[in-house]
Amino acid sequence: MDSRRRFGKYKVEREVLDEERLEELSQRKTYSDIHPPLTKQLKESFRCTVPKLKRSLVSSFPVLYWLPKYSVWDYGMPDLISGISVGIMHLPQGMAYALLASVPPVFGLYSSLYPTLIYFIFGTSRHISIGTFTILSIMVGSVTERLAPDVNFTIRNGTNVTEEVDIATRDLYRVQVAAATTVLGGLIQLFLGVVKFGFVGTYLSEPLVRAYTTAAAAHAVVGQLRNISGVSAKRFSGPLSLIYTLVDVCSKLPQTHLPTLAVSAVTMTLLIAAKELNGFFSSKLPVPVPVELITVSSHVETLWACTVESSLGPVLQTPNVPSVSLFREVIGDAFALAVVGYAISISLGKTFALKHGYKVDSNQELVALGLSNVAGGFFQCFSVCASMSRSLIQVTTGGKTQMAGLASALIVLVTILKLGALFQELPKAVLASVVLVNLKGMFKQYSDIVTLWRTNKTDLVVWLVTWVSTMLLNLDLGLAASITFALFTVIFRTQLPTYSVLGNVPSTELYVDMETHREARQIPGVTIFRSSATVYFANAELYLEALKEKIFQDFSEIDVDIYLAGCQESVVEQLERGNFFSETITKGNLFASVHDAVLNCLNNRGATSPPRFDPSAVSVVENSDSQNSRLFE
């Protein structure tokens, strides 16, 4: 018995519909009915009503929509458990990622507190965890080290001729640089959100983002080699800085501080083992064991002579206006941070929204992320976005709403105010180990090369170019080069669309590519030409050449009739506005479907069934997305 799934049959009997008859039957509205005059639109937009005001407030402050409906009985306990779990993750990650940003660890805690509170009010995703993230921290670190290198803060020791780095002054300036970059990046996000540019994230394709984060992870590893080995390596910035840093660290490996290396090895071993056990027993554990927090707060530096990272006292920062004079020097980095942070956040937000059956507003997410960064920058935070690891914990531990984010922020707040003494001095080796272990997931993305080789060679080229350019040119220039190349691939694809001639599937009204389907049969006297791409000025000539080659040159007769089939309504509107139709070319040349056009061609010949007709000079052009009328003149 045939095991293939079979469907029922259907029979439709109707008249052949061209565009004129279809508009008559469907009572199509005119363009002016659908698009009122600009003056009327402006008048309507400025008209204030209570329902409109309510919609505007709810749209601008999403918390007003869900908080009044919040059920403490249904969501309170899951959100509390989830918030505590995520808050515990915030602590070690915030301090460790501050090391990547080249600022004192306590500023990582600030970055886990203030932006989370802002996103609670303005965000539309219920499940993402806003705060520090590896890639953005690395990008901020590249800015702070470029504008505030150690060499600019050396002071001569009074007792000898050696020079030392004024760490306090250096860190203070680096915090100012990070805050200015964060505020400017937030302002860019806010502006893009207000002008409804939420679609900008679509230009960062998944291969580009994954390759970029993979290369950034390599930068993080090389940058932390000096901390896990205890060597005193130089800091480089700009193109080829990765290679210079790697060469410098390798040249100083004989100077490795063995106690620091031992602490790093033990810490990474424990963290990896604990994370694997957490994953293995995830179904039996109510919450993951906070091994990172336990490791960071264990004060292993009391047992080993490790280099420590001094933190500030357990106090909250008062808001300060960032140095506007720095904006000119960091505008490129701020734009890169704005785009990458938004792309990562909206990707995670849409993933969780699709899984849990709700929608996120791309434009509002830009606004929420921008306000989080602007407000955070005033409190000396560095750039934040959604974190995959924390968001997954928030979901798997039962988080239902952003009340979980609020609970996690309270955990960070209590830690800063009451438990700050535990983190006064932190071993750099342990913080670096936390960073490296958390990069494991990004290094798994190298498997994308094999996947893309099998599925899409163009995306593979984008992946490789992004990875190479980011590795060699550093993060900011690498991102610019990657986006530029990705846009060129888009143009390249539109220049090489697929053109095909369609044939009829026997006993059906379906038409498929004759080159890829053996049973497809050409209708005698009818050639059906299809373009797979949008027709616009850049590929119009290619389209015309392909049309001539596949249709016009197949006929020796001059009298060739051309029909359009399956055009979208927007295409018809554009043809109308462009005065395409005339007494010679009417809407009778446009048909609702390919089959309508074919039947019209055959009926005009007086035929009863397609196979019985002699060839005639009739052609059908199927183009569902045409945007250029000169093709059909």
N, C-alpha and C positions, 0 to 999 in steps of 0.2 A: 504493500500500500504506500502510495506517495505520502511522505511525511512532511512535505513542504506546506507551509501555511497558505490556505486559499481563501479568497474573499468572495463575497457575493457579487453579482452583476448588477449594473444599473443601466437604464435606458433613458435617454433624454431626447425629446423631439421638440425642436424650436426652429425658428427662422434663422437664416444666416444674418449675423449682426455686424454691420459696419459701425463706425464711430457715430455717425449721424443718427442711425436708428437706435443705438445703445443709449445715447444721450436723451433721445425722445422717450424711451421706455423708463429710464432711471430718473428722469427729471433732474438732470445734472444742473447744479447751481453755477452761476456765472462767477467769474473771477472777482468782480466787485462785491458779490454777496459773501464770498469767503474771506476776502481781504478788504475790509472797510478802508476808507481814506485815512491818511495819516492824521488829519485834524481830528477825526472822530476817535481814532485810537488814542491820541494824546488826551482828548477830553475824557475818555473813559478811564484812562490810567490815573488821572488826577481827581476823579470823582471818588469821594470818600463815603462809604457806607459801613454800617456796623458789621455785616458778614465779611466784607472785604478787609476791614481792619483786623478782624479776628483771624482771618486766613493769613494775613501778612504777619501778625504777631507769632502765630504758631509756626509759620514757615521760617521766621528769623530766629525764634527761640523754641526749638523742637521739644525742649523739656516741658513746655507748657502743654504739649499734646499728651505725653505719656505719664507725666508725674501725677496729675489729678486722678488718673485711672489706675495708679499703681496699687496692687494688692499685696499688702504686707503678709497676709496669711499664705498666699501662693508663692510669692517671689522673695519675701524678706530673708528667710533662712538660706536658700540657695545663693542669693546675692551676697550675703554676709560671708558665707564659707568661701565663695569664689573670690571675694574682695580681699579676705585675709590671705588666701593663697597667692594671689597676684601681688599684694603688697609685700609679702615676704620675698617674692622674686625681685621686686623693684629695688630692694636694698642692695644686694650684692651687684646686680647688673648696673644700677645707677652709679655706684662707686667705681666699678671696673670700667665702665664706658667713659667715665670722666677721665680716666687715664688715657684713653684713646683720643679724647678731645684736648688733652694736655692742660687740664685745669684741675684744681684740688678736688678730691672725692666728694666733699660735701655738696659741691655744685651739681653733681650727678643726682643727689637726693632732691635738691631743689627742682631739678628738671623732671623728676618723677612726681612732684607734688603740684606745683602751680598749673602747668598745662593740663593735667588731668582734671582739675577742678573747672577749668574753662571749657574743656571739651564736654564735660557733663551737662553743661547748659546749652551748648550750640551744636553738638554732634548729632548725627542721625543714625549712626550704627550702634546697635545694642551690645555688641560683643568685642569690639577691638579695644585693646589696651594701649592708651597713648602714653608715651614716655620716651626714655632713652632708647636708641637703636644703634646697632653696631656701625652700619654704613654711614649714617649721618654723623656719628661721633668721629669717625675717621676723617670725614670731609671737614668737619669743624677743626679737628686737630691739625690738618694740613694748612688751614688758614692761620691758626694761632701760632704755629711754629714758623710759618713763613714771615709773619709780621712781627713776631716777638721771639727771635732766636736767642739762644743762650748767650751768644757772643755780644749781644747788645746790652747785657746786664752783668757783665763781669766787673768785679771790684778787686782792687789790690789788697792783699792781706797785709795788715799792719806789722806783723812780726817777721815776715819774710817777703821775698819777691814774687811769690806765687799769686795767681789770680783765682778768685772764686766767683761763682755765680750768685748774684743777689736773688735768691729764690723767691722771697716775699714780694719784691718789686716786680719780678718777671711774672709771677702768677697773677698778681693784681692786674697787670696790663693784658695778660692773656684772657682773663675773665672779661675785661672790657671789650676785647676784640671779638670773643665768642658771643657776647651779648649783642653787640652791634650787628654782627652777621645774622644772628637769629632774628632780631627785630626787622631787619631789612628783608630777609627771606619771608617772614610772616606778612609783611606789608605787601610783598609781591603776590603771595597766595591770597590775601584778602582782596586785593584789586582784581585778580583773575576771577575770584568767586563772585564779586559784585557785578562784574560785566558778563557773567554767565559763560566763562571759559572753562567749565568743568570738563569739557571734552578733550582738553589738552593732554590728559593722561593717556588717551588712546594712541597718541603718536609715539609713546614709549611702549613698544611691543614687548611681549613676554620674553622672547629670546634676548632682546636688548637689556631688559631689567635684570634678568637672571645672569647674563654674562657680566654685566656691570657689577653686581653684588659679589659675584665669584671673584672677579679681579680685585675688588675692594677688600675682600677677605684676605687675599694674598698680601695686600699692602699692610693689613692689620697684623698678620703673622710676622712679616719682616720687621715691622715697627716694634713688636714686643720681644724680639729676640734679645735685645739688650737687657730687658727686664728679667727674663727668665734665666739668662746666663750670668747676669751681674757685671757685664763688661761696660766700659764707658765709651760708647760709640758716638760718632758725630750725628747730627741731625741734618738731613738734606731736604730740599723742597724743589719743586719744578720738574720738568721732564727728566726722565731717567733717574729720578731720586730713588726709586726702588732698587735699581741696580747698584747705585753708589752706596746706599745703606747696607745692602747685602754684602758687598765687597768689603766695606769697612768692618762690619761685624765679624765676618769670616777671618779677616786679617788679625783680629784681636781675640780669637778663640783661645789661644794659649793663656790669656789673662782671665779666663773664666773663673768666677767666684764659686767654688765648689759647694759651699753651704746653700747659696742661692739656687744653684742648679738642682741640688737635692730637694729643696723645698718645692721647686717648680715641678719636678718629676713626681714627687709623692702627691702633691695637690692634684695634678692632672690625672694621675692614676685613680685617685679616690673619686674625683668628680665624674670621670667617665664610667667607672664601675657603678657609682650610685645612680647615675642617669639611666644606665642600662637596667638596673634593678627596678628603678621607678617605672620604666616602661614595661618590664616583664610582669610586675605586680600591680599594674595600673588598675585592673579590675577589682583588686582586693583592697587597695588603699583608698580611703576617702579623699585624701589630698596627697600630692607628692611630698616626699621628705625634702625639706629645704636644705639640702646638703651644701649649696653655695653659701647661704647665710651662715651655716655652722662653720664652714671652712674659713670664711673671711673674719668672723668674730672670735676665732679660737686663739688669736695672739700667738701664732707659731713663731713670730720673730723673737719671742722671749727665749726660745730654744736654739735659734740659729742667728748668726750675726748677719741678718738680711738688711738690705736697704729698705727704708720705710718711706711711705708717702704721708707727709704731715697734712692733717686736715684742720679746718677751722673749728672753732668752738660750736657747741650745740645751740645756735641762735638762728632765727629767721631773718632773712635779708629785708631791708626796707627798699621800696622801689626807687630806682634811679634811672634817669634819662640816659640812654646810651650815647656814646660819643658820635655825633652826626658827622664829624670830620672823617671818620673811618669808613663811611658808606661808600665813598668813591673808590676806595681800595679793595672793598670786599663785594662789590655789586655782582661781579661774575660768579663768585662762590655762592652768594646768597641766592641767585637765580637757580643755580644747580641744586642747592639744598631744597629750594621751594618745589622744584619739579620732581626731584627724586623722592622727597618725603611724601608728596601728594600721590605719586604713582604707587608707592608701596602701600600707603594707607587705603586708597580707594580700591586697590586690588584685593586687599584683605577684607575690607568692608563689604564689597560686593560678593565675595566668596561666602562669607558667613550669612549675609542677607539671603542669598539664593538657597542656602542649606536650610535656613530657619523660616523661610516664607515671608519676608518683608523686603522693602526697598530702601536703598540709601540714595540721598540726593547729592549728586556729584558736585553741584555748585555750592550747596550748603556745607558739604564736607571741606571744600576749599576755604570757605569762610571760617568754619570751626577750627581748622588746622592753622589758618593764618592768625586768628585771634589767640589761639593757644601759644603760638610762637611769639607774637608781639607782647602779650602779657608776660610770658615767661622771660623774654629778654629784659624787661624792666626789672625783673627780680634776679638778674644775673644767671638765668638758665641758658643752656645751649640747645640747639635745634632738636626737635622731637618729632616723632611720627608713630604710627602703629607698630607694634612688635609682634612678630609671628609667634614666638615662644610664649610670651605672656598672654596673647590673645587665645592661643590654644588651651592654656591652663584655665583661662577665664571661662571658656566654653565647656571643657571637659569636667570642671568642678561644679558645673550647674548654673553658671551665671546667666541671668535672664535679661538684665537691663544694665544701664550705666550706673545704677546704684552700686554695683560691684566695683566700678571704677572709683566711685566716691569713697567706698570702704577702704580700697587699697591706698588712696591718698591719705586717709586718716592714719593708716598704719605707718606711712612714711612720716607724717607730721609728728606722731608720738615718738617715733625713733629719733627724729632731729631734736626734739625738745627734752626728752627724758632719757634716751639711751645713747646720746651722742658720744659719751665718754668711751663707749666700747670701740668707737671708730676714730679716736683721736689720731692714732698712728697706725697705718695699714701697710703690710708688706707688699711691695710692688710685685714680687714674684707671685704671690697668691692672686692679686688682682689680674695680672697678666695671664695666669693660668685659667681664671674664670673666663676671660675674653676668648682665649684660644679654644677652650672646650665648647663654648657657645657658637663657635664658627663651624662646627662639624657639619651641620646641615647645609651650609653654603658650599662646602667642598663636595658634597654629594651631587651638586649641580653640574659637575664635569660630565656626568652621564648624559647630559643634554646633547653632547656632541654625537654620541651614537644614535640617539633618538632622532635628532634632526637630520642626520645623514640618511636615515631610512625614510623620513617623511617629507622633508622640505629643504632642499639644498640652498635656496635663497636665504631662508631663516638661519641656516647653519653659517653661511657667510657673514650675516649680520652678527651672529653670536661671536664668531672668531675675530672679526674686525673690532667689535666692542671690547672684547677681552684684551686683545693685543694693544689697542690704543690706550685703554685704561691702565694697563700694566706699564707702558712705556711713557705716556704723556702725563701721568698723574690723574687724579680724580676729576678735576674741573675741566681741563683740556680734553681728557679722555671722553667725558660725557658729551662735550660739544662735538667732537669728531664722530662719536657714535651716532648721535642724533642726525647729524648731517648726512652720514653714510646711509642711515636707515631711510631718510627722506629720498635720497637718490635711488634707493632700491624701489621705493613706491613709484617714482617717476619711470624707472626702468620697466616695471611690471605693466604700467599703463601703455608703454610703447610697444610691448610685446603681448598683446592679448591673444586669446584663442579665437580664431575664426573657423567656422565649420558649416558644412552643408548638411541639412537634416533630411532624414527619410522617415517614412511612415512605418510604424510597427503594425504588421498585418492584423486586421480585424479590430483595430482600435483607432482612436482619434489622437494618439500620441505620436510625437515626432522626436527622434533622437539622432545623434551624430552618426552618420553613415560609416565613418572611418573606424569607430570603436564599437559598433553593434552590427553583427553579421546579418541579422534578420531584417534590418532596416531597409526599406525599399523606396526608391525615389518615385514620386508621382510623375507619370509621363507628362511632359510639357510644363512641369512646375519645379522650380529650383528654390529651396528655402535656405536662406543665408542667415546665420546667427553670429553676433559678436558677443563675447563674454565680458567685455569691458565697457565702462562709461565712455561715450564718445564726446570729446571736447577738443579744444584747439590744438592740444599737443599731439593727439594721435588721429586727428580727423583725416589727414592725408593718407596715413597708413590704412585707415578704415576704407577710404575711397578706393585705394589701389587694390585692396583685398576684395572689395565688392566687384570691381571691374574684372579682376582675374578669375574669380570663381563663378560669376554670373554672366556678365556681358560678353566675355570672350567665348563663352560656351554656345552662343547663338550667332548664327550667320545673318539672321534677319535683323533689320533695323527696328522693327516694331516690337519692342520689349516693354511690357507693362510691369510696373513695380508697385508693390503694396507693402504697407507697414502693418505688423501684427503684434499684439500683446504690449503695446506702449503703456507706460504708466501715465496716470492722470496728470502728473506734474509735467511730463513731456508734452502732452497735448496742450496744456496751458501755455507752455513756453512757445510752442509752434504758433499758437493763436496770437500771442503778444508780439511775435516776430513777423506777423503778416505772411506766414508761410502758405496759408491756404488762399486759393484764388479760383477763378472760373475753370482753370485748367486742372489744378490740383485741389481736390475737395476732400472733405472728410470721408468720402466714399472710398478713398484709398487707404484708410485706416480701418483695421478690423480688431474685434475684441480678443480673438485668439488666432493661433496659426491655423487651426482646423477651419475656422470661419473663412479665413482668406483662401485656403485651398479649395473649399467647396464653392466659393464665389468664382474662382478661376475656372473650375470645372463646369459649373452651371452656365457660365458665359459661353462655354463651348458647346452647350447642349448635351452634356454627358450625363450618364446615369451612374457610372461607377468608375473610379480612377483608372484601373488597368486597361480599359477599353478605348482610351482616347489617344489620338495621334499627338505627337509632341507639338507644342505651340510656344510662342515666345511670351511666357508668363513667369514672373519671379515674385517671390515673397521675401521680404526682409524682416526678420524678427529682431527687434532691438528694444528691450524693456527699459533701457536707461539712457537713450540718446539725448544729447544736449546741444546738437549743432545742426541747424536746419540746412546748411549749404550742402550737406551730403545728399540731399534729396531734391535739389533743384533740377 
